[in-house]
Amino acid sequence: MEIGRLAVVRDGVELGEEQARALWRAFSEHMERSQGDLDGFARDHGFVAARTEHRRGRAVLVVSSSATIPPSVRRSEAPKARPGTAKGRVASIPPMRAAGRK
């Protein structure tokens, strides 16, 4: 069975293909009218939050009806903790000095 290129995850559960297509269609129409208005789309469709992601070659519309969705973080952009710091807390890194300057 072939997996569609569009998916919708609502409150952590992936919707069926027909439901996903219908919601993507509504999302696309809303974005054509109001470019970048994710909050307006969410509000108009009874959600608290909405965002898009790219997962394994698929466009995924992530919506939540009960709580806000934390922003997506790419692994390459995620801050890394230094040894000896609390998990999830990043130690400040001093700025680099230009070569030859003291």
N, C-alpha and C positions, 0 to 999 in steps of 0.2 A: 504494500500500500504506500502510495506517495504522500509525503507530508507537504502541506501547503506552504507557500512562502510567507503568508501572513498568519499571525496568531494573536490571540487576545488572552491575557491573563487577568482574571477578575478576582480580587481578594485571594491571590495565590493559587487559583484553580484555572487551568486552561480551558477555554470554551470550545465547543464543537465547531467544526469548520463553517457550517452555515451561519451560526451566531456570530462567529468571528468576522466573516465577510460582511455581514450586515452592519456590524459596529464599525468596521474599517471604512465602509462606504459612508456612513454618517460622519465619521471622523474626517475623512477626506473632504466631504462637502463643507463641513464646518471650517476647516482650515483654508479652503478656497475663499470663503466669505470673510474670515477673520484670521489672517495669517499669524501663526504663533500663539493663538489664544487657547492654550491647553486648559487653563482654569475655567474658561467659558464653556468649553466642550464638556468638561467634567460636570459642571453645574447644570448645564442644559440636559444632561442624560442621567442625572441622579447620582453622580459619583462625587466623592470628596476630592479626589486627585486623579490625574492622568499623566502619563508620559510615554514616550516611545523608546524602544531599545532595539539593538541588533543582536540577535543570539543565533549563533551557528547557521548563518546564512538566511535567517528569517527576520522579517520585520515584526516586532512584537509591540502591541499596544497594551500597556500595563495600567489597569484602572483599579481604584479602591472605592468601596462604598461605605467603609466604616472608619478609616483612619488615613492620614496622609502617607504618601509613599516616600521613603527616603530617596534622595537623588541617586542615580546610577553612577557608579565609580568604575572606571576601567582599571584593570589590574596594574597597568603600567603607570597610572596616575595616583594610585593609592599610596598614602604616606606609610613609610616603614618605621617601626620603632627601633631605636638604637639599643644595644645591649645595656642592661641596667635601668631601663626606663619602664614605667608601668605599661602594661599591654593596652594598646589603643591610644597611647599618648606619645606624641613625637617630641623628642628633645629639640630645642632650638639649635639651628646650625648657623655658626657665624659666617658672615659674608667672606668670600675669597678676596685676597689682596692681589692687586695687579703685580705682575712680575717686575722685580727690580725696585719695588717700593717698600718702605718699612713703616 
